[in-house]
Amino acid sequence: MKKSNLFAIILLAVSFVFTFVGCDNPDATTIIPKFTISYITDYGTQPEDKEVSKGYHLTDADLPFLIADDYEFNGWLFDDEPVEAGYEVINNITLIASWTSTKCTITYSTDYGTAPETKKVTKGYKLTDDDLPVLTDQENDKEISGHF
C-alpha cells in the first residue's frame, strides 16, 4: 500500500506543479486575433494581401506608392478617409488606392457646323490654333470664329 500511496502523492504533486506553472503565464493560453490587409488599386501594381495580428500598426511598406499611366496616385483610403503609417489594425481592412486622372477631355459643342471630335490631353496642356478651328455653317452662310 505504501508504494501506491507514494505514487499517488507524486502524481498529485506533479499535477499541482503543472497547474500553477500554467497560471503564472496567462498569455500562454491567449489567442491573438489575425486580420487581413487587402488592397484595391484599379490601376498600377496590386500589392499582396497581408495577414497581421490585432493591434498591428501600418508601416510605410504596407502603404506602397503606386504608379500608373495617365493617373496620379493620391494615397490610400479606408472608409473614404486617408490612411497613413501608424494606423492601428483592429479588424480586416481593405485599403483603396486614390487616383486623379492626369488626362482632360476637350469637347466641342456648336449650334452651327460640325463640331470637331473630342480630344484627350494631359493636364496643363495649352490649346493651339488646331484645337480652336474656324467652323462654318454653309446652310446659313455663317462663319463662327470665336470659342468660349
N, C-alpha and C positions, 0 to 999 in steps of 0.2 A: 504494500500500500504506500509505503514511503516514496518509492520511485514514481508512482503515478501522481502523488501529491506534488512532488518536486517538479515533475514535468508540467503539471497544470499551473504551478506558480510561475515557472519560467515563461510559459506560453502567455499567461496573463500579463506578466511584466513586459514582454516584448510588444504585445498589443497596446499596452498602456503607453509605452515609449513612442510607437508609431503614431498613435492618436494625437499626442501632444506635440510631436515634431511637426505634423501636418498643420496644427493650429498656429504654430509660430510663423508660418508663411502664408498669409491669407491670399496673396497673389498667385499662389500655386494652382488654385482652382478657378481663378478669374479668367474668363474668356473675353478677349478684346475684340469687339466687332470689326469686321473688314468692310470697306466701302470701295466702290469703283469710281474713278475719274474717267469720264468718257468725253469725246470731242465731236463737234460738228463743225466742219470747215467751209463747205460749199466750194471753195477754191483753195489752191495751194496743197501742200502735203499734209495728209491726215495723220496726226500723232497717234501712237498706240495707246489703247486704254491702259490704265494703271490701277492696281489694287493697293490700297493703303489702309492703315489702321485708323480707327476713330481718333480724332484729335490731331491728325497729321496736318501740318501747315504747308500750303503750296509753296513751291520754290520757283525761281526763275526758269529752271529746267522743265517744270510742269506747265509753263506758260510760254511755249516757244513762239518766236517771231516768225510769221509766215510771209511768203512772197507769192504773188500770183499776177499773171499778165492782166493788164487793164484794171487792176484793183489796188487800193492802198489798204494795208492792214491797220486797223484801229486798236486792236487788243481783244481780250477775251471777256465774255459776258456770262453771268449766271443769274437767272431770273431777271433778265434785262438790265442788270446792274454790272458795272465794270468789276473785274476780279483782278487782284494784284497778289504778288508774293506775300505770304504771311496769312492768307485766308485759311481759316480752320475748317477741315472737312469733318462734318458730323453726320453726313448721310451720303448716299450715292449722289454724284453731281454730274451734270452734262455741261461742259463749257462750250459756248458757241462763239465762233470767230466773227468779229465785227469788221465789215468791209465798207469802203466807199469806192464807187466806180471812178476811175480816172478818165473815163470817156464821157463825152457830151454828145447830144444829138442835135443837129441843126435841122429844123423842119421849116418848110415854107408853106404859106397859105396865101392864096390870092383869089380875088374875085374876077380877075381878067387873065387871060392867057393860061399857060400850063406851068404849074409850079415845078421847080427842079426837084429831083429826088432827095430824100433825106440823106444826111451825111453824118457819119460818126467821126468825132475828132477828140483829141486829147485835151484835158483841162488846160486852160491857158492858151489855147490855140487862138491865133489872131486871124480874123476874117480877111480874105483877099478879095480883089475885084471879081475873081471867078466865083466866089461864094455869093456875090450880090449881082446876079445877072439882070440885064435890062429885059423886062417882059413886054411882050406886045400882045394886044388883043386885036387881031385883024378884023374880026367881025364888027367891032365897034370903032375901028380905026383909032385905037388909043395905044400910047406907049407909056409904060409905067417905069419910072426910073428911080423911085425912092423906096427905101426899105425901112421898116420900123420894128 
